């Protein structure tokens, strides 16, 4: 599905043929211009026409169709191929989902292929069309602007995850101990899964951005290196924030498990204390329930009250002992 197809000359959008093949020929004939073709989840038949017209490498075409790729940067004879994973944060469900965005960059064209949600291409296109001085630098500008928009959104998502983690930490270490133990552990593991999904998008992107920030990458304007270095700096900060969140989450999980262990030990101490208190009168009563003829004080008038008093004294003594030691 073609979302948009436009020719840009000296940073400004100009009228061109609706057919992308004719538009590409016009962009090449005019000179100092390029074509930006935007696609959303194209079928194999649709993309076959695009790949043959633009001369895209078949391995890159296969990756663009199948999706489920890691962020990467590949250089082929006629184009540069880059994969990014935009992310979407759902505040209602506190979940992170990722899409995929592929960019083919050639001498006078950019082909963007989007899978899933979260790719900010419409906003990027509007922003670039409002800045012709930036857009006139050609396809490299589109590559930079898309990368910058994706990485900037990573920063926003990292901030949202930081807020969620602080709320989770406050709940776990509240005086109530985080409520239900199973529910708390489930929330921690769910958060860790969302964080892992986020890391799959941000971590592998570091190397491609660093390559773009260095010299000698084909189809990339050498003057764009400072801009890609800025993107790399933002991405490094995001990855450091994600690493910090992961370490903090692991510490929270360890602390929660320690809380559970301490709580279980405390429960076992209480159970043991009550069991010991119940065993004393049971033992005394059991001895006198054996019905032997010759037992101490068996025929003494005060024998029964004395035994009851002995059991009460032993129970009170054990209760005070366990209370003093914190077992009850």
C-alpha angles and dihedrals in degrees: 000000000000111000098179139350120189141158118223122199120184089344097309130106113242132190114267143159117299091225108085092216092058090041091055091050090050093049091051092046095049095050126208089054139090141202124237113199118186121200131183118205095325121199121243091256093050094048093046089067092048095047094049093048096046095037095237119179113259094230091055090045090053091051091048093052099043096041117185089111131148117243106273146146122230127181119208132176097267104022149013119244123204131178123202130177112217114199132214124205118208108203093191093060098021091232133142120215127180134210130189132247124189124192126195110194121189138163094284107004146062122200116191121193118191129196122184127350133307102058106133096207098128092054091044092052092050092048093049093047087054090054107052092167088064097038094052090074089079136229092343088067091058091049091051096044094050093046091047093050093049093048093045089054088051087061092053092049091048089054091051091050090049090055092048091049092051090052091048091049092051091051094049095048095042118121089261090060097239098301119249111028096214092048092049093051090047091053091050094051091045090053091048090053091052090049091051090052089052093049091053088062101042105034102058091043092070096080097048092049091048089053090052090050090056128072128263103044109141119239090018120110109239091221090064094070095098090053093051089046087058090052089048091052092053091046092051090053090050092050091049089051091050091050089051092050091050093051092046091049091051089050091049091051091049091048091048092051089048089052090051091049092050091047091051092049090050090051091049091051091052092048091048092049093051090045091053091049090051092047096059099063089037090056094047093046090046092054093052091043093065092087098220116166096227108051126142113269092354094141096032113119093223093044097101097047089044092055092047090049090049091054092048092050092049092048093050091047093051092046093053091046094052092042092053091051093048097247093122 
